[in-house]
Amino acid sequence: MGGSWDTVGGYGEPSPEGGCVQGSGDLGELEEGVATGSLLEARQAETAVTNLEQAAAGGTIHPGRRTPHPRPGGAPRGAAVRLRVREEGSRLSAAIDHVPLLNELAQEYVARSPRSSELNERAARALVDGGSHALRLIEPFPPRITSAKGAYVRDEDGHELLDFWQGHYANLLGHNPEVITTALARAFEAGFGLQTGLTDRLEVETAELLCERVGAERARFTTSGTLATMYAILLARASTGRSLVMKVGGGWHGAQPWGLVGVDFGSQDAPFQGADSEGLPAAVRGEVVVTPFNDPDRLSDQFRRLGDRVACFIVEPFIGSGAGLPASPEFLHAARELCDRYGALLIFDEVISGFRFRAGDAGVFYGIRPDLACFAKVIGGGMPVAAVAGRADILEFAGRAKGRRVRFSGGTYSAHPASLLAAKTMMSHLVAHEGEIYPRLSSLGAKVRATVEGAFATEGIHARCTGRGNGVLPDSPVSLLVFPRRASSPLRGPQDTRNPAVCDVALGEEVVQLALLLEDVHVVHGLGTVTAAHTDADVERLGEACRRVARRFRHTLKQRRA
Ligand SMILES: Cc1ncc(COP(=O)(O)O)c(C=O)c1O
């Protein structure tokens, strides 16, 4: 329908330019601590006083035993490392000058990883940026993995990395759990597993199990969370005859047209208002309404303005990559009530929350049933499986009963036998062991938060791990590590955790990641997830690594100040 930002806008007043367009592929290129930044960034640089800097100044530092940071491989100091840093990161790095530290870390990293480095050169010739997923392609190059088991992965250079990324949070039982690999090995041995292009008992049984566990009338399988959310939105638009899609600013639903608006923070004046990719149909940008997470009043305003044109509100009960925070019950109840009042559909994106807090959906904790819900990640047990599940009368827009008006169809590899075998095995295992697995994941997640925050506090650095329960949703195994500029800053959602005025985003995203890799710990977004394979000893190891990293941060800043 091509609505303009005059009507659909972002959080605040509509922006005629529609905010800033991100993701143009224009990466900032930094070399040996030289960075470029805009005037705004320069102003931020003048005014930003990070809690890290305060710590370096000695204000809040707790005494700690000084342990020299190990320099694996005896990295040559001063060697020029050409370092390309992601655009957003480089801006922030420029603003608070993390670039020298990043370069120092990169030099050590290069020196200790000759085989990954060599492979990276080949990768860069065959693959865009050397790979297929931006989050895996860390700077200066990613560790290339040769094996993965439980809480650990091993890289080409023989480093055993304690992994908290765990397959983009998919591996709730750790890497390659035997329950899944054995089932797959047996099936392949018996001559079953690759795509047949027909349907089978397994598809029926897996759908029955999923529907039962998430309270859905129907389900349909696909291969990725991205496709699931896209199909759910098509179903909502077709069944309501409306075109506006409401989503949370900073919420990630995969790289599909409506999901690619309002992901990157953008500017302080117009946060989360941009289209995050070029090449999108022009109308899409005008069809997405962005609203802040955990802000029921703003949600209500948005519905008052636009409710009769809204096809659906898509929201995560636990917002994953943007913040790692549970939705407040007020927010989700307002969402349910407003969708009902205005005739819009409520879609829960449970790609992260599904089967993460219990062997089923997370909506149950809130006593809320969405019209549609999307599942992926955990349900696949490490294989590519996703599903849209929910009301039969809506899903049937994809079926014969309603003339197949929504082409939630096709997909050569949809309902792939090996994937469904993994999914059924995984979900059955989680159901059978629900009483042990989930309470343990929750308490291990809480332990990680206390340990990591404590480690940074020892060096006077205020670090906060997201993912705490809110009395409705339990403590999460997933956490992001953020560095609020002020200890008192509330963290309500991506509007805070991704806001460079509230949190030192580059420190949490890039610097910590590289620093921890040098400690043989792999994190993304500052931290990640514990799994059933992680132990108390692993958490202690993480704590030790964080303590050394924190000490190093403080020491580096102190040196620079001197
Ligand atoms: C909440 C959420 N929705 C959708 C997606 C997209 O899923 P996939 O990566 O399987 O396409 C993701 C992926 O991280 C996600 O976190």
The ligand as an SDF file (V2000), in Angstrom:
LIG
                    3D

 16 16  0  0  0  0  0  0  0  0999 V2000
   13.9620  -14.0890   16.9070 C   0  0  0  0  0  0  0  0  0  0  0  0
   14.4560  -14.5790   15.5910 C   0  0  0  0  0  0  0  0  0  0  0  0
   13.5990  -14.7150   14.5800 N   0  0  0  0  0  0  0  0  0  0  0  0
   13.9910  -15.1690   13.3770 C   0  0  0  0  0  0  0  0  0  0  0  0
   15.3090  -15.4850   13.1430 C   0  0  0  0  0  0  0  0  0  0  0  0
   15.7370  -16.0020   11.8130 C   0  0  0  0  0  0  0  0  0  0  0  0
   15.9420  -17.3620   11.9240 O   0  0  0  0  0  0  0  0  0  0  0  0
   16.9590  -18.1220   10.9410 P   0  0  0  0  0  0  0  0  0  0  0  0
   18.3180  -17.6110   11.2480 O   0  0  0  0  0  0  0  0  0  0  0  0
   16.7430  -19.5690   11.2660 O   0  0  0  0  0  0  0  0  0  0  0  0
   16.5320  -17.8020    9.5540 O   0  0  0  0  0  0  0  0  0  0  0  0
   16.2440  -15.3540   14.1680 C   0  0  0  0  0  0  0  0  0  0  0  0
   17.6520  -15.6980   13.9420 C   0  0  0  0  0  0  0  0  0  0  0  0
   18.5310  -15.4230   14.6910 O   0  0  0  0  0  0  0  0  0  0  0  0
   15.8090  -14.8800   15.4180 C   0  0  0  0  0  0  0  0  0  0  0  0
   16.6710  -14.7190   16.4320 O   0  0  0  0  0  0  0  0  0  0  0  0
  1  2  1  0
  2  3  1  0
  2 15  2  0
  3  4  2  0
  4  5  1  0
  5  6  1  0
  5 12  2  0
  6  7  1  0
  7  8  1  0
  8  9  2  0
  8 10  1  0
  8 11  1  0
 12 13  1  0
 12 15  1  0
 13 14  2  0
 15 16  1  0
M  END
$$$$
